[in-house]
Amino acid sequence: MRERVSSLSDEPGFSRAPMTADQVEYLIATAARAPSIHNTQPWRFHASEYSIEVFADPGRKLRVDPLGRELLISCGAALFGLRLGIRSLGYMPVFELLPDPARLRLIARVSLGKPEPMNAAERKILEALPHRHTHRGPFAPGGLPAGLLAGLQHDALAEGATLALMDRTHAYERLADIATAVTRRQDLDPKARADMRDWTRDPASHARDGVPSSAFTAADDRHRGRLPQRDFDLGRGLGLVDTGGPTPAATAVLLTPGDGRGDWLCAGQALHHVLAHAASRWVFASMHTQPLEAAAIRELIRDRLALPGAPQMILQLGPARTTSVTARRPPSELLEP
């Protein structure tokens, strides 16, 4: 999916097609299926006749994310979902990233470009959105479908990012050593614990955001070949998800050329593209953001693993035939006045 990034007014063949209220609701609902840190869903939208603006919602930013890096990665993922929704309407999306330096919350402005039917590959990705999820449980046995990893790397490149595979034992071991040390230390950080308290839900909750208790891993989630996951349970004894079973089929690091706001938005779009494509083949990912929260650790991982870019997300991929999709807020709650 290689849409152009350009000025809306300068786009050749720009359709100037208006969007109906039903189309706007559909597009926002599609964008809102994106993955987000702690399922915070930190995005809002403003719709006009010819465009939809995507805004970051700073009220949903984590305490451990003072620069808004993880918030912008999440919003970038929502932007990819919005683009995919426009493709399903039979248009190319035309979008500008960070179009107004005076409005830092405004991350993108998106409109309908020239008419072009959705292709079969895009249709499969769209159909996978309802069951795409962050996978915290055991993977099924077996490897990945033939050619999928190469396809996922192509997806990342199409969004201006790189999906680097940790396919050598020593590279994975270096990554695991750093991730384990950082994760265990950050699990004790008061700000991180407060974030997890705010964004985890008990079994009786009807909230449409946050991490449900059904997704908490058991207290001891250390298994061979599996990177440590966040301790969402926080000693409450609610975690039931076992992360045992077969080892992940692949471990990868999502990279961007730089480490600024535009790169974080790029990372989010690439992340959602990769995850949705994988889900279309019933392959899912456990995502590891905790080791990358500090710029110094991102730089350390980049240097130790000789990576050709700034690490933004660590993924462990494997097949699974069950899903546990988290709830999403309705479009009516996401609209800016």
C-alpha positions in Angstrom: 0.0 0.0 0.0 2.1 2.9 -1.3 0.1 6.1 -1.0 1.8 9.4 -1.6 2.4 11.9 1.1 1.8 15.3 -0.3 0.0 18.6 0.1 -3.7 18.0 -0.4 -4.1 20.9 -2.6 -1.2 19.9 -4.9 -2.2 16.2 -5.3 -2.6 15.3 -9.0 -6.0 13.9 -9.8 -7.2 14.9 -6.3 -10.9 13.9 -6.3 -12.4 16.6 -3.9 -15.0 13.9 -3.1 -17.0 14.8 0.0 -17.4 12.3 2.8 -20.9 11.4 4.1 -21.7 11.1 7.8 -21.9 7.3 7.5 -18.5 7.2 5.8 -16.9 9.3 8.5 -18.3 7.0 11.2 -17.1 3.9 9.4 -13.6 5.5 8.8 -13.2 6.5 12.4 -14.4 3.0 13.6 -11.8 1.4 11.3 -9.0 3.7 12.5 -9.9 3.0 16.1 -9.1 -0.7 15.7 -5.5 0.2 15.8 -3.1 -1.1 18.5 -2.1 1.4 21.2 0.0 1.4 24.3 -2.0 -0.1 27.2 -5.0 0.1 24.9 -5.2 3.8 25.8 -6.6 4.7 22.4 -5.0 8.1 22.6 -6.5 9.6 19.4 -9.3 11.9 18.4 -10.7 13.0 15.0 -12.2 16.1 13.5 -14.3 15.6 10.3 -15.1 18.2 7.8 -16.7 17.8 4.4 -13.5 16.9 2.6 -11.0 15.7 5.2 -10.5 14.0 8.6 -7.9 15.4 10.9 -6.2 13.0 13.4 -5.3 14.4 16.8 -3.3 13.1 19.7 -5.1 13.1 23.0 -2.5 14.1 25.6 -4.9 13.2 28.4 -4.3 9.6 27.6 -0.5 9.9 27.6 1.4 7.7 30.1 3.5 9.1 32.9 6.6 7.2 31.6 6.1 8.8 28.1 6.9 12.5 28.8 7.8 13.2 25.1 4.8 11.4 23.8 6.8 8.9 21.8 4.5 5.9 22.5 1.4 8.2 22.2 2.5 9.1 18.6 3.3 5.5 17.7 -0.2 4.7 18.7 -1.6 7.6 16.7 0.4 6.6 13.7 -1.2 3.2 13.9 -4.6 4.8 13.9 -3.6 6.8 10.8 -2.8 3.6 9.0 -6.2 2.2 9.9 -7.8 5.4 8.5 -5.8 5.1 5.3 -6.9 1.5 4.9 -10.5 2.4 5.5 -10.3 5.0 2.7 -8.9 2.3 0.4 -12.0 0.2 1.1 -14.2 3.1 -0.1 -12.4 2.9 -3.4 -10.1 5.9 -3.1 -6.4 6.5 -2.6 -5.8 8.3 0.7 -4.0 11.6 0.5 -2.4 12.8 3.7 -0.1 15.3 5.3 1.9 14.4 8.5 2.2 17.1 11.1 0.7 19.7 8.8 0.6 22.7 11.2 3.6 23.5 13.5 1.4 25.7 15.6 -1.0 22.8 16.4 1.2 20.1 18.0 -1.8 17.8 18.7 -2.7 17.7 15.0 -0.7 14.7 13.6 -2.3 14.3 10.2 -4.9 15.6 7.8 -6.4 12.9 5.5 -8.7 13.1 2.5 -9.9 11.1 -0.5 -7.6 11.1 -3.4 -8.1 9.6 -6.9 -10.6 6.7 -7.3 -8.9 3.3 -7.3 -10.4 0.0 -6.3 -9.1 -1.9 -3.3 -6.9 -4.8 -4.3 -7.1 -8.4 -2.9 -4.2 -8.0 -0.5 -5.6 -4.9 1.0 -9.0 -6.5 1.4 -7.5 -9.4 3.4 -5.7 -7.0 5.7 -8.9 -5.1 6.2 -10.8 -8.3 7.0 -8.2 -9.2 9.6 -8.7 -6.0 11.7 -11.6 -7.4 13.9 -9.4 -10.3 15.1 -6.0 -8.7 15.2 -4.8 -8.4 18.8 -1.8 -8.3 21.0 -1.0 -11.9 21.7 0.1 -12.6 25.3 -0.7 -16.3 25.5 1.0 -19.4 24.1 1.6 -19.7 20.4 0.6 -22.7 18.3 3.2 -25.1 17.2 4.7 -24.7 13.7 6.5 -22.0 11.8 5.2 -19.0 9.9 3.5 -19.4 6.5 6.0 -19.4 3.6 6.9 -16.0 2.4 5.2 -14.1 5.3 8.3 -12.7 6.9 9.5 -11.3 3.6 6.1 -9.8 3.1 6.1 -8.2 6.5 9.5 -6.7 5.9 8.1 -5.3 2.6 5.2 -3.8 4.6 7.6 -2.0 6.9 9.6 -0.6 4.0 6.5 0.7 2.3 5.9 2.8 5.4 9.5 4.1 5.6 10.6 1.7 8.3 12.7 -1.5 8.6 11.7 -4.8 10.2 15.0 -6.4 11.3 14.9 -10.1 12.1 16.8 -11.4 15.1 17.6 -14.7 13.3 21.0 -15.3 14.9 21.3 -16.8 18.3 23.8 -14.3 19.7 21.7 -11.3 18.5 18.6 -12.6 20.2 20.5 -13.4 23.4 21.9 -9.8 23.5 18.4 -8.4 23.0 16.9 -10.7 25.6 19.5 -9.9 28.2 18.9 -6.1 27.8 15.1 -6.5 27.6 15.0 -8.7 30.7 17.1 -6.4 32.8 15.2 -3.3 31.8 11.7 -4.8 32.1 12.4 -6.2 35.6 13.7 -2.8 36.7 10.9 -0.8 35.2 8.3 -3.1 36.7 9.3 -1.6 40.0 9.2 2.1 38.8 6.4 3.9 40.7 5.3 5.9 37.5 5.1 2.7 35.5 3.1 1.0 38.2 0.7 3.9 38.4 0.3 3.8 34.6 -0.6 0.1 34.8 -3.0 0.7 37.7 -4.8 3.4 35.7 -5.0 1.3 32.5 -5.8 -2.2 33.7 -9.3 -3.4 34.3 -10.7 -5.9 36.8 -13.1 -8.7 35.7 -16.2 -6.7 36.6 -15.2 -3.7 34.4 -17.2 -2.7 31.4 -14.6 -0.1 30.2 -14.0 0.1 26.5 -10.3 1.0 26.9 -7.4 -0.3 28.9 -6.1 -3.9 29.3 -8.7 -6.4 30.5 -7.8 -8.8 33.3 -8.3 -11.7 30.8 -5.1 -10.5 29.1 -2.9 -10.5 32.3 -0.2 -13.1 32.2 0.5 -15.3 35.2 3.0 -14.2 37.7 5.9 -16.3 36.4 5.9 -15.7 32.6 9.5 -16.6 32.0 9.8 -19.3 29.3 12.6 -20.2 27.0 12.7 -18.0 23.9 10.0 -15.7 25.2 10.8 -12.1 26.2 9.4 -10.9 29.5 6.0 -9.2 29.3 4.7 -6.4 31.5 3.4 -7.3 35.0 -0.1 -6.0 34.4 -1.3 -8.1 37.3 0.6 -6.1 40.0 0.2 -8.8 42.6 -3.6 -8.9 42.3 -3.8 -12.6 41.5 -5.9 -12.0 38.4 -3.4 -13.1 35.8 -4.4 -16.4 34.2 -2.7 -16.3 30.8 0.1 -18.8 30.5 2.9 -17.8 28.0 4.3 -21.3 27.8 4.0 -23.6 24.8 6.2 -23.4 21.6 8.7 -20.7 21.4 7.9 -17.8 19.1 8.5 -18.4 15.4 10.4 -15.1 14.9 11.7 -12.2 16.9 12.0 -8.8 15.1 12.8 -5.2 15.9 10.9 -2.4 14.1 13.4 0.4 13.1 13.0 4.0 11.8 15.7 6.1 10.2 15.6 8.7 13.1 14.1 9.0 16.5 11.8 12.1 16.2 8.1 12.8 16.0 7.8 12.0 12.3 9.7 8.8 12.9 7.4 7.8 15.7 4.4 8.3 13.4 6.1 6.3 10.7 6.7 3.5 13.2 3.0 3.4 14.2 1.9 3.1 10.6 4.5 0.4 9.9 3.5 -1.5 13.0 -0.2 -1.6 12.2 0.5 -2.6 8.6 2.8 -5.4 9.7 0.4 -6.7 12.5 -2.7 -6.6 10.3 -1.0 -8.4 7.4 0.3 -11.0 9.9 -3.2 -11.4 11.4 -4.6 -12.0 7.9 -2.5 -15.2 8.0 -3.5 -16.0 11.6 -0.1 -15.0 12.9 0.0 -12.6 15.9 2.6 -10.8 17.9 3.5 -10.1 21.5 4.8 -6.5 21.6 7.5 -5.4 23.9 7.7 -1.6 24.4 9.0 -1.4 27.9 12.7 -2.0 27.1 12.5 0.9 24.6 10.9 3.6 26.7 14.2 5.4 27.5 16.2 6.9 24.6 19.5 5.7 26.2 18.3 2.1 26.1 17.1 2.5 22.5 20.6 3.7 21.6 22.2 0.9 23.6 20.1 -1.7 21.8 20.9 -0.1 18.4 24.7 -0.2 19.2 24.9 -3.6 20.7 22.9 -5.3 17.9 24.4 -3.0 15.1 20.9 -2.1 13.9 20.5 0.1 10.9 18.1 2.5 12.6 16.4 3.5 15.8 14.5 0.7 17.5 10.8 1.5 18.1 9.2 -1.8 18.8 10.2 -5.4 19.6 7.9 -8.1 18.2 7.7 -11.8 18.8 5.6 -13.5 16.2 3.9 -16.9 16.0 0.8 -18.7 14.8 -2.4 -18.9 16.9 -6.0 -19.9 16.2 -7.7 -18.1 19.1 -8.3 -14.4 19.6 -9.1 -12.2 22.6 -9.9 -8.8 21.1 -10.0 -5.8 23.4 -12.9 -3.4 23.4 -12.8 -0.1 21.5 -14.5 3.2 22.2 -17.3 4.1 19.7 -16.7 6.8 17.1 -19.1 9.2 18.9 -16.6 9.4 21.8 -13.7 10.1 19.5 -14.9 13.2 17.6 -13.4 16.6 18.3 -16.0 19.5 18.3 
